[in-house]
Amino acid sequence: MPSYGYKYYLNPRDVSSYNPSKLQKLDKQAEVILVRELNLRCGDEEAHKQRLREAARGWFGPDPEKMEVANSYHMPNCVRLKSLGRRS
């Protein structure tokens, strides 16, 4: 994937008949799929983190331990997406 520098594997037999133009289109399609998947997974991570924060607020006041868990929730797909320059 030239735009992001990620490598992916293709079985040489599957693409032996591809010309450079078709290989370039395949690269672009792989990039689109990567970004789409990361966006979906990042959205799930953000929603989960928000649910953790809401649960930490509680009915009778905030629970500091639960809020710490929510705030430190690791979101690897969002991190990866941000590294591609696709999210802030």
N, CA and C of each residue as an Amber inpcrd file, in Angstrom:
protein
   264
   0.8450000  -1.1730000   0.0000000   0.0000000   0.0000000   0.0000000
   0.8880000   1.2330000   0.0000000   1.0440000   1.8430000  -1.1120000
   1.9980000   2.9440000  -1.2300000   1.6670000   4.1740000  -0.3890000
   0.4280000   4.5140000  -0.2150000   0.0870000   5.7370000   0.5160000
   0.4270000   5.6360000   1.9880000   0.2910000   4.4560000   2.5750000
   0.4890000   4.2940000   4.0060000   1.7090000   3.4670000   4.3560000
   2.3340000   2.8480000   3.4030000   3.5270000   2.0660000   3.6630000
   3.2630000   0.7140000   4.3020000   2.0220000   0.2520000   4.2890000
   1.7080000  -1.0690000   4.8370000   1.9090000  -2.1170000   3.7600000
   2.3840000  -3.2490000   4.1890000   2.5680000  -4.3520000   3.2570000
   1.4680000  -5.3780000   3.4850000   1.0900000  -6.0330000   2.4370000
   0.1190000  -7.1090000   2.5330000   0.5410000  -8.2100000   1.5720000
   0.0780000  -9.3990000   1.8420000   0.4900000 -10.5630000   1.0740000
  -0.5450000 -10.9160000   0.0110000  -0.0480000 -11.2230000  -1.1530000
  -0.8690000 -11.7610000  -2.2380000  -0.1960000 -13.0270000  -2.7340000
  -0.9790000 -14.0060000  -3.0460000  -0.4360000 -15.2060000  -3.6500000
  -0.0200000 -14.8430000  -5.0720000   1.2430000 -14.9990000  -5.4110000
   1.7100000 -14.6230000  -6.7540000   0.9070000 -15.2690000  -7.8740000
   0.4160000 -16.4630000  -7.6590000  -0.3880000 -17.1210000  -8.6990000
  -1.6980000 -16.3810000  -8.9550000  -2.2340000 -15.7310000  -7.8970000
  -3.5030000 -15.0290000  -8.0440000  -3.3800000 -13.7380000  -8.8430000
  -2.1910000 -13.1760000  -8.8880000  -2.0270000 -11.8820000  -9.5590000
  -1.0020000 -11.9370000 -10.6970000  -0.6420000 -13.1220000 -11.1150000
   0.3900000 -13.2560000 -12.1530000  -0.0170000 -12.6100000 -13.4800000
  -1.2980000 -12.5260000 -13.7450000  -1.7550000 -11.9420000 -15.0040000
  -2.0320000 -10.4390000 -14.8910000  -1.8580000  -9.8630000 -13.6990000
  -2.1480000  -8.4430000 -13.4900000  -1.0600000  -7.5690000 -14.1020000
  -1.4750000  -6.5170000 -14.7620000  -0.5170000  -5.5400000 -15.2700000
  -0.2940000  -4.4870000 -14.1680000   0.6890000  -3.5950000 -14.3390000
   0.9660000  -2.5950000 -13.2920000  -0.2450000  -1.7350000 -12.9310000
  -1.0680000  -1.4060000 -13.8950000  -2.2540000  -0.5970000 -13.6230000
  -3.2360000  -1.3360000 -12.7200000  -3.4260000  -2.5990000 -13.0160000
  -4.3550000  -3.3950000 -12.2240000  -3.8070000  -3.6190000 -10.8070000
  -2.4910000  -3.7770000 -10.6850000  -1.8770000  -3.9040000  -9.3640000
  -2.0330000  -2.6170000  -8.5590000  -1.9190000  -1.4920000  -9.2290000
  -2.0900000  -0.2060000  -8.5610000  -3.5370000  -0.0480000  -8.0620000
  -4.4940000  -0.4590000  -8.8680000  -5.8960000  -0.4180000  -8.4370000
  -6.1240000  -1.3310000  -7.2360000  -5.4740000  -2.4730000  -7.2390000
  -5.5850000  -3.4090000  -6.1260000  -5.0190000  -2.7900000  -4.8510000
  -3.8780000  -2.1070000  -4.9690000  -3.2950000  -1.3990000  -3.8220000
  -4.2740000  -0.3770000  -3.2640000  -4.8680000   0.3990000  -4.1420000
  -5.8140000   1.4310000  -3.7170000  -7.0240000   0.8000000  -3.0290000
  -7.5330000  -0.2690000  -3.5740000  -8.6770000  -0.9570000  -2.9810000
  -8.3200000  -1.4960000  -1.5950000  -7.1140000  -2.0290000  -1.4530000
  -6.6750000  -2.5360000  -0.1530000  -6.6130000  -1.4010000   0.8720000
  -6.1510000  -0.2360000   0.4460000  -6.0980000   0.9250000   1.3360000
  -7.4930000   1.3640000   1.7640000  -8.4150000   1.3960000   0.8260000
  -9.7940000   1.7930000   1.1390000 -10.4000000   0.8180000   2.1520000
 -10.1720000  -0.4590000   1.9390000 -10.7080000  -1.4730000   2.8520000
 -10.0810000  -1.3380000   4.2300000  -8.7640000  -1.1120000   4.2790000
  -8.0820000  -0.9360000   5.5590000  -8.6700000   0.2350000   6.3320000
  -8.8040000   1.3820000   5.6890000  -9.3170000   2.5760000   6.3610000
 -10.7710000   2.3680000   6.7920000 -11.5690000   1.7400000   5.9590000
 -12.9670000   1.4830000   6.3050000 -13.0630000   0.5910000   7.5500000
 -12.2970000  -0.4790000   7.5700000 -12.3130000  -1.3920000   8.7150000
 -11.8260000  -0.6950000   9.9860000 -10.7610000   0.0740000   9.8650000
 -10.2510000   0.7860000  11.0370000 -11.2700000   1.8040000  11.5390000
 -11.9610000   2.4820000  10.6280000 -13.0060000   3.4330000  11.0210000
 -14.1230000   2.7370000  11.7980000 -14.5590000   1.5970000  11.3030000
 -15.6230000   0.8530000  11.9780000 -15.1790000   0.3970000  13.3640000
 -13.9960000  -0.1650000  13.4400000 -13.4970000  -0.6670000  14.7210000
 -13.2120000   0.4680000  15.6950000 -12.6970000   1.5760000  15.1860000
 -12.4540000   2.7400000  16.0430000 -13.7720000   3.2780000  16.5810000
 -14.7770000   3.3220000  15.7530000 -16.0930000   3.7670000  16.2060000
 -16.6240000   2.8820000  17.3270000 -16.4140000   1.5730000  17.1920000
 -16.8240000   0.6440000  18.2500000 -16.0520000   0.9170000  19.5400000
 -14.7570000   1.1590000  19.4020000 -13.9260000   1.4500000  20.5830000
 -14.3710000   2.7400000  21.2580000 -14.6620000   3.7560000  20.4620000
 -15.1200000   5.0290000  21.0320000 -16.4610000   4.8590000  21.7520000
 -17.3650000   4.0910000  21.1620000 -18.6660000   3.8600000  21.7890000
 -18.5050000   3.0890000  23.1000000 -17.6200000   2.1120000  23.1140000
 -17.3850000   1.3450000  24.3340000 -16.7900000   2.2330000  25.4270000
 -15.8390000   3.0670000  25.0430000 -15.2310000   3.9830000  26.0130000
 -16.2830000   4.9370000  26.5800000 -17.1730000   5.4030000  25.7370000
 -18.2390000   6.2860000  26.1960000 -19.1660000   5.5590000  27.1690000
 -19.4840000   4.3080000  26.8730000 -20.3270000   3.5260000  27.7930000
 -19.6350000   3.3220000  29.1340000 -18.3090000   3.0970000  29.1010000
 -17.5560000   2.9620000  30.3470000 -17.6150000   4.2620000  31.1590000
 -17.4810000   5.3910000  30.4800000 -17.5490000   6.6850000  31.1690000
 -18.9350000   6.9100000  31.7710000 -19.9620000   6.5840000  31.0190000
 -21.3260000   6.7580000  31.5290000 -21.5670000   5.8690000  32.7450000
 -21.0650000   4.6550000  32.7010000 -21.2160000   3.7460000  33.8390000
 -20.4370000   4.2580000  35.0470000 -19.3170000   4.9220000  34.8070000
 -18.4960000   5.4490000  35.9060000 -19.1620000   6.6380000  36.5830000
 -20.0110000   7.3530000  35.8720000 -20.6920000   8.5030000  36.4660000
 -21.6930000   8.0460000  37.5160000 -22.3650000   6.9490000  37.2700000
 -23.2730000   6.3410000  38.2390000 -24.4390000   7.2170000  38.6430000
 -25.3260000   6.6250000  39.4560000 -26.5250000   7.3210000  39.9190000
 -26.2200000   8.2280000  41.1100000 -25.2470000   7.8420000  41.9070000
 -24.9900000   8.5580000  43.1570000 -23.6720000   9.3230000  43.1360000
 -23.1400000   9.5450000  41.9700000 -21.8910000  10.2840000  41.8340000
 -20.8530000   9.4570000  41.0990000 -19.7950000  10.0950000  40.7150000
 -18.7690000   9.3980000  39.9250000 -17.9850000   8.3890000  40.7580000
 -17.6180000   7.3100000  40.1160000 -16.7680000   6.2870000  40.7150000
 -15.3660000   6.4900000  40.1450000 -14.4270000   6.9990000  40.9490000
 -13.0840000   7.3150000  40.4400000 -12.3600000   6.1170000  39.8280000
 -12.5420000   4.9440000  40.4090000 -11.8580000   3.7680000  39.8660000
 -12.4080000   3.3890000  38.4930000 -13.7190000   3.4200000  38.3690000
 -14.3240000   3.1060000  37.0670000 -13.9810000   4.1750000  36.0370000
 -13.9100000   5.4250000  36.4690000 -13.5580000   6.4970000  35.5320000
 -12.1190000   6.3270000  35.0570000 -11.2390000   5.8880000  35.9440000
  -9.8520000   5.6370000  35.5450000  -9.7890000   4.5170000  34.5140000
 -10.5860000   3.4840000  34.7100000 -10.6420000   2.3850000  33.7240000
 -11.1360000   2.9270000  32.3870000 -12.1610000   3.7500000  32.4280000
 -12.7110000   4.3270000  31.1900000 -11.6810000   5.2150000  30.5010000
 -11.0340000   6.0620000  31.2610000 -10.0730000   6.9950000  30.6780000
  -8.8260000   6.3000000  30.1400000  -8.4740000   5.1690000  30.7250000
  -7.2660000   4.4780000  30.2720000  -7.5750000   3.3610000  29.2680000
  -8.8380000   3.2600000  28.8610000  -9.2270000   2.2380000  27.8930000
  -8.4250000   2.4170000  26.6000000  -7.7010000   1.3950000  26.2410000
  -6.8320000   1.4460000  25.0630000  -7.6560000   1.2030000  23.7980000
  -7.4470000   2.0490000  22.8040000  -8.1890000   1.9540000  21.5490000
  -7.2020000   1.7770000  20.3880000  -6.7100000   0.5420000  20.1750000
  -5.6630000   0.3170000  19.1730000  -6.0680000   0.6690000  17.7440000
  -7.3210000   0.4560000  17.3910000  -7.7390000   0.7800000  16.0240000
  -7.7690000   2.2860000  15.7990000  -8.1650000   3.0410000  16.8070000
  -8.1410000   4.5050000  16.7030000  -6.7090000   5.0120000  16.6150000
  -5.8160000   4.3970000  17.3780000  -4.4020000   4.7830000  17.3370000
  -3.8430000   4.5280000  15.9430000  -4.1520000   3.3670000  15.4040000
  -3.6540000   3.0270000  14.0650000  -4.2370000   3.9640000  13.0090000
  -5.5080000   4.2770000  13.1410000  -6.1610000   5.1840000  12.2020000
  -5.5360000   6.5750000  12.2810000  -5.2610000   7.0180000  13.4910000
  -4.6280000   8.3220000  13.6830000  -3.2260000   8.3320000  13.0780000
  -2.5100000   7.2130000  13.1850000  -1.1680000   7.1440000  12.6150000
  -1.1930000   7.2700000  11.0860000  -2.3540000   6.9450000  10.5000000
  -2.5130000   7.0950000   9.0550000  -2.9690000   8.5020000   8.6880000
  -3.1860000   9.3330000   9.7120000  -3.6420000  10.6970000   9.4650000
  -5.1160000  10.7800000   9.1440000  -5.8890000   9.7810000   9.5750000
  -7.3010000   9.7270000   9.2050000  -8.2490000  10.1330000  10.3290000
  -7.7420000  10.3750000  11.5290000  -8.5590000  10.8320000  12.6570000
  -7.7240000  11.7060000  13.5550000  -8.3940000  12.5760000  14.2730000
  -7.6470000  13.4450000  15.1920000  -7.7540000  12.9240000  16.6050000
